[in-house]
Amino acid sequence: MTLPVFTKHKLPVVLAPMAGVSDSVFRRICVEHGCDFTYTEMVSAKGLFYGGSKTKSLLAVSPAERPCAVQLFGSEPDIVSDMIKRIADETAGDIAMIDINMGCPMPKITGNGEGSALMRDIPKAARLMEAAAKASPLPVSCKFRKGWDEKSANAVEFARAMEQSGAALLTVHGRTREQLYHGRADRDMIARVVEAVSIPVFGNGDIFSGGSALDMLETTRCAGLMVARGAEGNPFIFDEIRAALDGVPFTPPTDVQRMDEALRHAEGFISEKDPRLFPELRKHMSWYSKGMRGAIDFRRAVNLAGTPSELLGIIRAFRESLVGVTE
Ligand SMILES: Cc1cc2nc3c(=O)[nH]c(=O)nc-3n(C[C@H](O)[C@H](O)[C@H](O)COP(=O)(O)O)c2cc1C
């Protein structure tokens, strides 16, 4: 099994695509913490085709986070293939792989036959993958779920069809579409997919610590570990997982170190993105401050901040309030 991506480690630990979360600023911070590979937020192939500037801005990749995969969603083979060619042309060197989203559970996506709806129509998904793989100068992967629902859990059959259609790598999130993000991710199903195909498979679902990363690896023998919610407000999880894989101790960050990272995140966001979007930082600040003394008041103040500089001032003051506090 050779990985089509050039990661530093044989067993890569990667940041999952997360709409509204895994933007270029957060991806870079995760890379600085040892994340081996990242994905853009999902990008609409149709949106790109019709030239939406907001859609286009999702493709921005900074040199510090190279290489990165672009995740596209769509269901029309011609449009998806054309957009892959365009992305490969326009982003030469920044992008190592194209991933097709076949797992998104949101009704506005599945209602168009995209995302996890493709798991209900394997021939259609196979035509899409075949066209994409043929058109693409880059490896094409796809990310999907255990199945649409428990009764129709078809990840193994789906994985085989994707492999035969030219996919270079697969990622399986061990939940059904019906489960959304509830219940436990089924790692046995991921293990069955790993067994069924000869291309690399990344395991995804419920990796929240070094221990759960080792469990994912041992249970599934996957070729890479994909972390989503475990990285929210906690880019240190990549250091923790790498330490667990290397069998060395990991010292968790102090609250001050966590807020230092929160501040860097906010400063990066405000300087590199449209500063008017600063309210998008609220959720990140809430995640970073989870469990800290004074976090409730901090979040309230963050939500009331009227300008980017006011927000930065609030973060700095909260960080200062933690200095010297025994944890
Ligand atoms: C806020 C949020 C946004 C997400 N956006 C995407 C996305 O754009 N593309 C995708 O394939 N999956 C997306 N996902 C799913 C995650 O990539 C991942 O499969 C899922 O959260 C399970 O992993 P976890 O248990 O580590 O969180 C999203 C999940 C969350 C929580």
The ligand as an SDF file (V2000), in Angstrom:
LIG
                    3D

 31 33  0  0  0  0  0  0  0  0999 V2000
  -18.4000   21.2960   11.9450 C   0  0  0  0  0  0  0  0  0  0  0  0
  -18.1540   20.1020   11.0420 C   0  0  0  0  0  0  0  0  0  0  0  0
  -18.0080   20.3010    9.6800 C   0  0  0  0  0  0  0  0  0  0  0  0
  -17.7730   19.2100    8.8400 C   0  0  0  0  0  0  0  0  0  0  0  0
  -17.5800   19.4350    7.5060 N   0  0  0  0  0  0  0  0  0  0  0  0
  -17.2230   18.3980    6.6930 C   0  0  0  0  0  0  0  0  0  0  0  0
  -16.8460   18.6330    5.3380 C   0  0  0  0  0  0  0  0  0  0  0  0
  -16.8300   19.7630    4.8250 O   0  0  0  0  0  0  0  0  0  0  0  0
  -16.5000   17.5350    4.5910 N   0  0  0  0  0  0  0  0  0  0  0  0
  -16.4910   16.2650    5.1150 C   0  0  0  0  0  0  0  0  0  0  0  0
  -16.1610   15.3010    4.4000 O   0  0  0  0  0  0  0  0  0  0  0  0
  -16.8240   16.0320    6.3980 N   0  0  0  0  0  0  0  0  0  0  0  0
  -17.1560   17.0650    7.1910 C   0  0  0  0  0  0  0  0  0  0  0  0
  -17.4180   16.8260    8.5170 N   0  0  0  0  0  0  0  0  0  0  0  0
  -17.2800   15.4610    9.0460 C   0  0  0  0  0  0  0  0  0  0  0  0
  -15.8670   15.2410    9.6160 C   0  0  0  0  0  0  0  0  0  0  0  0
  -14.8790   15.3870    8.6180 O   0  0  0  0  0  0  0  0  0  0  0  0
  -15.7370   13.8350   10.2470 C   0  0  0  0  0  0  0  0  0  0  0  0
  -15.9870   12.8630    9.2710 O   0  0  0  0  0  0  0  0  0  0  0  0
  -16.7150   13.6080   11.4110 C   0  0  0  0  0  0  0  0  0  0  0  0
  -16.7830   14.7400   12.2540 O   0  0  0  0  0  0  0  0  0  0  0  0
  -16.2940   12.3860   12.2390 C   0  0  0  0  0  0  0  0  0  0  0  0
  -15.0120   12.5530   12.7940 O   0  0  0  0  0  0  0  0  0  0  0  0
  -14.7960   12.9250   14.3610 P   0  0  0  0  0  0  0  0  0  0  0  0
  -15.5310   11.8940   15.1570 O   0  0  0  0  0  0  0  0  0  0  0  0
  -13.3010   12.9070   14.5260 O   0  0  0  0  0  0  0  0  0  0  0  0
  -15.3980   14.2920   14.5640 O   0  0  0  0  0  0  0  0  0  0  0  0
  -17.6960   17.8990    9.3760 C   0  0  0  0  0  0  0  0  0  0  0  0
  -17.8600   17.7110   10.7420 C   0  0  0  0  0  0  0  0  0  0  0  0
  -18.0770   18.7830   11.5870 C   0  0  0  0  0  0  0  0  0  0  0  0
  -18.2250   18.5350   13.0720 C   0  0  0  0  0  0  0  0  0  0  0  0
  1  2  1  0
  2  3  1  0
  2 30  2  0
  3  4  2  0
  4  5  1  0
  4 28  1  0
  5  6  2  0
  6  7  1  0
  6 13  1  0
  7  8  2  0
  7  9  1  0
  9 10  1  0
 10 11  2  0
 10 12  1  0
 12 13  2  0
 13 14  1  0
 14 15  1  0
 14 28  1  0
 15 16  1  0
 16 17  1  0
 16 18  1  0
 18 19  1  0
 18 20  1  0
 20 21  1  0
 20 22  1  0
 22 23  1  0
 23 24  1  0
 24 25  2  0
 24 26  1  0
 24 27  1  0
 28 29  2  0
 29 30  1  0
 30 31  1  0
M  END
$$$$
